[in-house]
């Protein structure tokens, strides 16, 4: 029996990097396939994000210059709130029918499961951003379809989904998980959001890159730091 | 195959297991019975590497937990009372997903084999959320045995099943046991446990209060012993 089990898993030795990547890919594939069928997560995030930018559009009746100065704040508030909805939903799927236990039973390094979930969340967040940016540009008469801005959004989203995935795994077992996640998440992502808002704002106001390098570096350092923290702590976070 | 010594587990200030010793030989089918809250699920979750004991030592197939948990998970199949299946995926897709994260070779053939074994080949392309509880539990067993594990752990597998589905499940348990796998099943249903296991352990007060070989005792005598242990 032992030999049979070993033979069945020979092609994917869990210690091998190939097996690690296969596990990451499998989790992403599973999340995308489920979402394509249910459309619960993306649908909820998109509707919420659209409502936020519409409300701000009517609430802030500003001239073009003033709109440019508030754009970065409105944009990141929208991403952060919509992102929290998505993070909660993505982990709730794992809680239904005990699926998180199913993942944790797999003979792979648990950081592979973390990366699978985090990359899936990142993808959903970037899809929402890709849809929201053109709509925002039209409503606020600001050009947001720019490669430098896209870079900042990707960096900000990486940090946000890394911390968010870790904290949503932590809060998923709690009865108050829906309110627990934002309470845990927002204080920790505050430096990231400030850096993202400042960088976005500076890019929109055409401030020279040298002047915003500090904020830009903070985004990169934050991403690296929390990816490392997540790899080290995910195993402890999910185990009873 | 399994050796646990002095196992204790507390959730906050509430102790669940209190220095439990538990041993299972290779090829044995052990049923752990006890009233609700006795710690059956906690014991199973520790053996399944899903929970860490507060104190105590656990070895599975000679490997120590939690240090060598990844190696233990390779030979471990677990069926909990929740099916651990994704409702928005089909049965086939669920097994394909688990097969990929387990890194199984020749996966499609193995999936077909397992689906046939649990009697779900004709419904393999249906979404799991459309399955009945009994069908979900059969597929959960399919998920548990997909990687052909040597050791199988079942946590209250009969929960929520109608009598017909429970009989199908019993048939599957008997087949798996006859293949020589080591199996541990928790249950609060003494009759079901006694019907299929080769040994019945009564878990009460956070320890194994009695351990009885099925060949040594009749079912009615076992029931009397169970009442004696759990009601004093």
Interface residues (C-beta under 8 A of the other chain):
Chain A: X1 X2 X4 X5 X6 X7 X8 X9 X10 X11 X12 X13 X14 X19 X22 X23 X25 X26 X27 X29 X30 X33 X34 X35 X37 X38 X93 X96 X97 X98 X99 X101 X102 X103 X104 X105 X106 X107 X108 X109 X112 X113 X239 X240
Chain B: X45 X48 X49 X50 X51 X52 X61 X66 X70 X71 X73 X74 X75 X76 X78 X80 X82 X83 X84 X85 X86 X87 X88 X89 X93 X97 X98 X100 X101 X102 X103 X104 X105 X106 X110 X127 X136 X143 X147 X148 X149 X150 X179 X180 X181
